[in-house]
Amino acid sequence: MTSTQHVRVEGSSYQRGRQYGRQAATRVRLSVQAYQQTFAHYAGWDWPTVRREAARFEAPIATVMPAYLEELRGIADGAGLDLADVLAINVRTEVMYAAKARQAPRTGTQPPIPQAPAECSAFACVPAPGQNDPVLIGQNWDWLLHSAQTLVVLEVRQDEGPDFVTVVEAGLLAKTGMNAAGLGLVTNALVTDADVGEPGLPYHVLLRAVLDCTTITDALEVLQAGPRSSSANYLIAQAGGAALNIEAAPGDFTRLYPVYPEDGVLRHTNHFLAGIHPADLALWAMPSSVVRLQRLRAAATARTLDDFGVLLADHADYPHSICAHPDPAAHPCEQGATIASVLMDLTARRIWLAAGNPCQVSFEQLDIAL
């Protein structure tokens, strides 16, 4: 069963990171230990190699977004770890999906290779112009089973930028979340043949940067502030009524692809919906993505939190369903499940969390003050 720790921090970038690392030290260390095994399985790297690879990302972060490097340094100091350890788990997407992209078959047959669990089914719902319905956003976060023991609700009071809350693995900067400006963020992993691990701005650093934004336009500017290292999907909504899905491939602003709401609803899983320049590897790397998107679209009339709560518990194509469960046929290091299900009402600044599979765990409103 997934367990959750609520961490509250405030102050400067380094102070917040240090408080986070100290309060969640046991879970941060568990994250590092778990990813040592994960990286060895997926990339074939021992931990010294992982640390050396992760260190290549320090300079891009320091150049473009130095405050987040200070947060990472604070997390490491608070948890009694080296910066390289915490940086390594924050670039886990770059390590794992770059390894996956390098192993993609081009011709003929290939020997069996590690299969990462698919990540995430997400949505946003905005009212038509002139209507007063709430702006809703949410997702299932599906990942490796060890993350059920490192889940953290991180509530942040900032000296600069809007306060925010994010549901995240301990030691990582951010993932799904909402801020005091009414901006909400959900996300999906993507992978292309351009995901080769070239140093740039990492996925989880960019997620953190989006939560410092007050508008979707600000978020779009943040996503092109420097070269991105990995593919990812950023589904962003704002309490004022706007929503935009931004598919990103590695590179600069020319590899950002907007996807717009249909009848006020955005739905996304783990493959590109826009035409892209690199080759999308999702159907090979995360084949459950297409069925999960079909199920999201099948719920065409979903417009309320209750509607979406039911949808996130859907079991069509089990165990590779929207509500994902471990596949007993998979290698133990490759088994995944829905680790957390999140629903947000951006208009009311409220967030609900089911810590685990939403078919088994009830949504509970988080005690936050935004």
Helices and strands as residue ranges (DSSP letters): E 4-11, H 13-23, H 25-43, H 47-55, H 58-64, H 66-79, H 83-90, H 92-102, E 121-125, E 136-144, G 145-149, E 151-158, E 164-169, E 176-179, E 183-189, H 203-210, H 216-223, E 232-238, E 243-248, G 253-255, E 256-259, E 265-268, H 282-285, H 289-298, H 305-311, G 332-334, E 336-345, E 350-354, E 364-365
